[in-house]
Amino acid sequence: MATGARPADTPQPGLIFDTLLAYERTAALRAAIELDLFRAIGEGPGDVPWLAARCSASERGIRILCDYLTIIGFLVKQDQRYGHTPTSAAFLDPRSPSCLASISRFLGNSTMVASFNDLAEVIRHGHTLLPGEGSVEPENPVWVEFAHSMAPMMAPLAAPLGAIALEGVSGPVRVLDIAAGHGLFGIQVARQHPQARIAAVDWAPVLEVAKANARTAGVEDRYETLPGSAFTVDYGGPYQIVLITNFLHHFDPPTCVGLLRKVHRAMTPGGRVAVLDFVPNEDRVSPPMAASFSLVMLATTAAGDAYTFRELERMLRESGFEGVAAHPVPGSPHTVVTATKS
Amino acid sequence: MATGARPADTPQPGLIFDTLLAYERTAALRAAIELDLFRAIGEGPGDVPWLAARCSASERGIRILCDYLTIIGFLVKQDQRYGHTPTSAAFLDPRSPSCLASISRFLGNSTMVASFNDLAEVIRHGHTLLPGEGSVEPENPVWVEFAHSMAPMMAPLAAPLGAIALEGVSGPVRVLDIAAGHGLFGIQVARQHPQARIAAVDWAPVLEVAKANARTAGVEDRYETLPGSAFTVDYGGPYQIVLITNFLHHFDPPTCVGLLRKVHRAMTPGGRVAVLDFVPNEDRVSPPMAASFSLVMLATTAAGDAYTFRELERMLRESGFEGVAAHPVPGSPHTVVTATKS
């Protein structure tokens, strides 16, 4: 998140007002998605009475919401009619195959949002105020929501990750997909490489989502599941490829090293681990989306962070890996970091 | 609020992610103000251990907060030390005479913020879900908070408003200040014109704040108060000048006309009314700060709005005024609209 613009040379009092009211932007976009407004915008003439009827809402409410969405860049307004911007047409209208609107459910999850209610107290303590490990407490139902609703955001990453994980690989391979979630990453590897067999680790209710996606993708005969905690479940193996996606950021470095050592033991020599994560630059304040993810980890976990490449490299080396390399995913805030078991 | 940028020509999925997490920006800035971080930044060497000690907070929390504030434009970072941007130095460090940090208390008022918790439902209904008239229910304590904490934001408007209200005025004048709040607008007129006597209308507990400010300004001998509702209290008079500041936006046009007629009756012929408000352009989507204020009125009032100049002109004419003119206040989202009793 965050625009990451260079600070203005002259004082900008408006930025303070804007930031103290930024939560209204979140509320407006979430409300529009909930009211199915972006579908109505794509379908209809776009005048207030029509939109209000289509969304079963008041005309006053729809007019003010649509004006606000125009101001913040999600609609255009002309002659008292509202229409899509390129962004809302591609990513917010449910009729678009690339629609991301469902991410509002995970990102607006009440537990996650409530973690920011008293952020000053979080900062005093230095960790989440949620009980235990926060969002990564065992069997936290938020990960079922993640698996359902974040899939459209993660899907565009699957093909690049699959290509990176499979580069130079031939013949039968066994692939371990840790914290599989929606399963799309392992499934994509199975689709790209017909001789790949996938074993997916996650909590059992989450794996139900992954299994359904594997069936839809037609790879269920090469897809097994290992329900439980990635820290304690028996991985079986050995594996030639291991995917660790959107996972290490939840834990402190010693915990990550413990997991990576366990992964290392379950791999064949020459095997490749591929870590997909938010990886900020060493300055920790760029690029904005990856760097700002640290705040989410502060508010929702006991000791997680968005790790820089050097930090990930150190953890991977400490765990026995070598040849650590970064592969930024173009057009995304994510980076794939690969390493090899010698 | 809102940057009001022209929508991008290519789809920007990052804008959706950014907006769904925009509430984190609000949380981060509010937390920094609560922790008195900006004072510490101005005082000290700006390294994490020093800042954490000075703010009685954890190093992990301070590091992640300061990185985040750097990303969103409120700090700069160099060599692991954080420093002020021009904006934070001028408007967030309590040692600065122009510090605005207190506005976080009113803008973060829990009742106001909670009005956005179920914005979809607000839009269905077309009005606030708060009881009765919402934020303008009689004696709502939020206006005492407003009088205390929003004064630094309103203070820069007082001199331009006073000059506009007093233009061409000479000799003894009686001035009515409706919804006086902090009282700064009427007080400024008294300071600019030693023959002006001010009568301030607001709820009694709010007027205590205004009276204290009048004493500080040394104009208490020309300052009287009329406690009660602006709709029912006896104004006395007649007045040559009436100020109506940040008030009409809370009500629907017929209610505004009722108030303006009451004001008209309390004025001398040739007297001037000066309305200070957020006045969006006729397109209702620009400029961004004034136009986006409508959403606040949707969420917190029964029927309020940010009115355009044409709408205000119509209400003023309907109430017997003429010569309606707009005076934008440079560098502010506010406009002063003046009119004359013929």
Interface residues (C-beta under 8 A of the other chain):
Chain A: M1 A2 T3 G4 A5 P7 A8 D9 T10 P11 Q12 P13 G14 L15 I16 F17 D18 T19 L20 L21 A22 Y23 E24 R25 T26 A27 A28 L29 R30 A31 E34 L35 C55 S56 A57 S58 E59 R60 G61 I62 I64 L65 D67 Y68 T70 I71 I72 G73 F74 V76 K77 T85 P86 T87 A89 A90 F91 L92 L100 I103 S104 L107 G108 V113 F116 N117 L119 A120 V122 I123 R124 H125 G126 H127 M153 D283 R284 V285 S286 P288 M289 A291 S292 S294 L295 V296 M297 L298 A299 A303 D305 P333
Chain B: M1 A2 T3 G4 A5 P7 A8 D9 T10 P11 Q12 P13 G14 L15 I16 F17 D18 T19 L20 L21 A22 Y23 E24 R25 T26 A27 A28 L29 R30 A31 E34 L35 C55 S56 A57 S58 E59 R60 G61 I62 I64 L65 D67 Y68 T70 I71 I72 G73 F74 V76 K77 T85 P86 T87 A89 A90 F91 L92 L100 I103 S104 L107 G108 V113 F116 N117 L119 A120 V122 I123 R124 H125 G126 H127 M153 D283 R284 V285 S286 P288 M289 A291 S292 S294 L295 V296 M297 L298 A299 A303 D305 P333
